[in-house]
């Protein structure tokens, strides 16, 4: 595998219209999870990906497994649980700048992941291990699983990529800061946003956030700046890349996961860090223009069209 990720994927129930959820007439079920969003994005861009997790042995779990597998992600190490159910959450999009999430994931199948569940040889053959700050927040056993996965990765020369992805609703501020800081310390590549930088380091200045990550031990830090693009810092190299213009933001949730997919895709393709960051800004922007956590993530054909100098038309004819 090029990239393996560990984490929970759930069913997202989204109202059929914008506004407060209380006014919704119906809800649309979709597959959603930070790690699988990124893996699907990478798979669409032509990379080999694998997902390690647990699902309830129920219809919601079957839907997730069908869709993730259908997107080309290897699910050989996804375990089905006949005692605990698949997690769910509701996504309320009031308007383009106000999206809210309500979780119903307590005691879910994925929350019962344990270190013994991991297969060392599977992780050892990957180029990157991708983790987010969501998984260690789910349960203490998930936290132990994440750190054990990092131990396996380091033992086998697999680079660890970490997106802090702070979820304040899942744990206390003190516990979150302590755990996420330790994960940053053990990661090779980190992908914080400005709000996460403020939460962890008390700063919304991208250079300060990036340097704080480097000081903790990261080799590369890429700070997501939303409509202002991204800032990257690596050894003596640093720089800004602009955001890709978006005509209409339909659904902002999942943009950070698409960003991660674009960045790792660029690194796997062997392009420069700046080029990878530019690709990340593009994939993140494109993902916001379609409803769903991963549905809008572009594929390799779209990437080739985007990078082709000869393709200037707005309409494919």
SVG drawing of the C-alpha trace seen along z (x, -y; Angstrom):
<svg xmlns="http://www.w3.org/2000/svg" viewBox="-41 -35 59 46">
<polyline fill="none" stroke="black" stroke-width="0.4" points="0.0,0.0 1.0,-3.6 -1.1,-4.8 -2.8,-3.0 -5.1,-4.7 -6.7,-3.7 -10.0,-5.3 -13.8,-5.2 -16.1,-5.8 -19.8,-6.4 -23.1,-7.0 -23.8,-10.7 -27.4,-11.7 -27.8,-15.1 -31.1,-17.0 -32.3,-17.4 -32.2,-21.2 -30.1,-23.9 -31.2,-25.4 -31.9,-24.1 -32.3,-20.3 -35.7,-20.7 -37.2,-21.9 -35.9,-19.0 -38.5,-16.8 -36.0,-14.0 -32.4,-12.9 -29.9,-11.5 -27.5,-8.8 -23.9,-9.2 -20.6,-7.5 -18.3,-9.8 -15.0,-9.4 -11.9,-11.6 -9.5,-8.7 -11.6,-7.1 -12.3,-10.5 -8.6,-10.9 -8.1,-7.3 -10.8,-7.5 -9.3,-10.8 -5.9,-9.1 -7.5,-6.0 -9.2,-8.3 -5.9,-9.9 -4.4,-6.5 -2.7,-5.5 -3.0,-2.2 -4.7,-2.6 -5.8,-0.4 -8.2,-1.0 -7.9,0.6 -11.1,0.3 -14.2,2.0 -17.8,1.8 -21.0,3.1 -22.2,6.3 -25.3,4.4 -26.8,2.7 -25.1,-0.6 -21.8,1.2 -22.5,3.1 -23.2,-0.2 -19.9,-1.7 -18.0,1.4 -19.6,1.5 -18.9,-2.2 -15.3,-2.3 -14.4,0.9 -16.1,-0.3 -13.8,-3.3 -10.8,-1.0 -9.7,-1.1 -8.5,2.2 -10.7,3.4 -9.0,6.6 -8.4,5.5 -11.9,4.1 -13.4,6.3 -17.2,6.8 -18.7,6.7 -21.9,8.5 -22.3,7.0 -21.7,3.2 -23.3,1.1 -21.9,-1.2 -21.7,-4.8 -23.8,-7.6 -24.0,-11.4 -26.2,-14.2 -24.7,-17.0 -26.6,-20.3 -25.6,-22.8 -27.3,-26.1 -25.4,-28.0 -22.0,-27.9 -20.2,-29.2 -22.1,-27.4 -22.0,-23.6 -22.7,-21.6 -22.2,-18.0 -24.0,-15.9 -22.5,-12.5 -24.2,-9.2 -21.1,-7.1 -20.7,-6.1 -19.8,-2.4 -19.7,-2.0 -17.9,1.0 -14.9,-1.1 -14.5,-2.4 -13.6,1.1 -10.4,1.2 -7.4,2.5 -3.7,2.7 -3.8,6.5 -6.2,5.9 -3.4,4.4 -1.4,6.5 2.2,5.4 3.1,6.8 0.2,4.9 1.4,1.6 5.0,2.3 4.5,2.5 3.0,-1.0 4.9,-4.2 2.7,-6.3 0.6,-5.7 -2.2,-8.3 -3.8,-9.2 -6.2,-11.9 -6.9,-13.3 -10.4,-11.9 -9.4,-8.2 -7.7,-8.7 -10.6,-10.7 -13.1,-7.9 -11.9,-5.7 -8.9,-4.8 -8.4,-1.5 -8.5,-3.5 -5.8,-5.8 -3.6,-2.8 -4.2,-1.4 -3.1,-4.6 0.2,-4.8 0.9,-1.1 0.4,-1.7 3.0,-4.5 5.4,-2.2 4.9,0.3 5.4,-2.3 8.6,-3.7 10.0,-0.2 9.5,0.5 10.5,-2.9 6.9,-3.9 6.4,-7.7 3.7,-8.9 1.3,-11.6 -1.0,-13.3 -3.9,-15.7 -4.8,-17.0 -8.5,-17.3 -9.6,-18.6 -13.1,-17.4 -13.9,-19.2 -17.2,-17.3 -15.3,-14.0 -13.0,-14.7 -11.8,-17.3 -9.6,-20.1 -6.8,-19.0 -6.8,-15.4 -7.0,-16.6 -4.0,-18.9 -1.9,-16.3 -2.7,-13.5 -2.5,-15.5 0.8,-17.1 2.3,-13.7 1.0,-12.6 2.6,-15.6 5.8,-14.8 5.9,-11.3 4.8,-12.3 6.9,-13.0 4.3,-15.2 1.7,-17.2 -1.3,-19.1 -2.8,-21.5 -5.3,-24.3 -5.4,-27.7 -8.0,-26.8 -6.0,-23.7 -2.8,-25.8 -4.7,-28.2 -6.0,-25.3 -2.6,-23.6 -0.1,-26.5 -2.2,-29.6 -1.4,-31.2 -3.2,-31.8 0.0,-32.8 0.9,-30.1 4.6,-30.6 4.4,-30.2 2.2,-27.1 4.5,-25.5 7.6,-26.2 6.0,-24.8 5.3,-21.6 8.9,-21.4 10.2,-22.1 8.2,-19.1 9.9,-16.9 8.0,-17.0 10.0,-16.9 7.3,-18.8 4.4,-21.0 1.7,-22.2 -0.7,-24.7 -4.1,-24.9 -5.2,-28.5 -8.7,-28.0 -9.4,-30.7 -5.8,-32.0 -4.2,-28.7 -1.5,-27.0 1.9,-27.6 4.6,-24.9 7.8,-24.6 10.5,-21.9 14.1,-22.2 15.3,-25.5 12.5,-25.6 9.2,-27.4 6.6,-29.2 2.9,-30.1 0.7,-28.7 -2.5,-30.4 -6.0,-28.9 -7.7,-27.6 -10.7,-29.8 -14.2,-28.4 -17.3,-29.8 -19.8,-28.3 -19.1,-26.5 -21.8,-23.8 -20.4,-21.7 -17.2,-22.6 -17.0,-19.4 -14.3,-17.0 -12.2,-19.7 -9.3,-19.1 -9.4,-15.4 -9.3,-16.1 -6.4,-18.5 -4.5,-15.7 -5.2,-13.4 -3.8,-16.0 -0.7,-16.6 0.2,-12.9 -0.6,-12.3 1.9,-15.0 4.6,-13.5 3.9,-10.0 4.3,-11.3 7.7,-12.8 6.8,-16.4 8.1,-19.3 6.7,-20.2 5.4,-23.4 3.8,-21.5 2.2,-19.0 0.8,-21.9 -0.6,-23.4 -2.3,-20.1 -3.6,-19.9 -5.2,-23.4 -6.8,-22.3 -8.3,-19.0 -9.5,-20.7 -11.3,-23.4 -12.9,-21.1 -14.3,-18.9 -16.3,-21.8 -18.3,-22.3 -20.3,-19.0 -22.4,-17.8 -20.9,-15.0 -17.7,-14.4 -15.8,-12.7 -18.1,-12.8 -16.5,-15.9 -12.9,-14.7 -11.4,-14.8 -9.8,-11.9 -6.6,-11.5 -8.4,-12.5 -9.5,-15.7 -6.0,-16.3 -4.5,-15.8 -7.0,-18.2 -6.3,-20.8 -2.5,-20.6 -2.7,-20.5 -1.7,-23.8 -3.7,-23.2 -7.0,-22.6 -8.5,-26.1 -12.2,-25.5 -14.8,-25.6 -16.9,-23.0 -15.7,-19.6 -16.9,-19.2"/>
</svg>
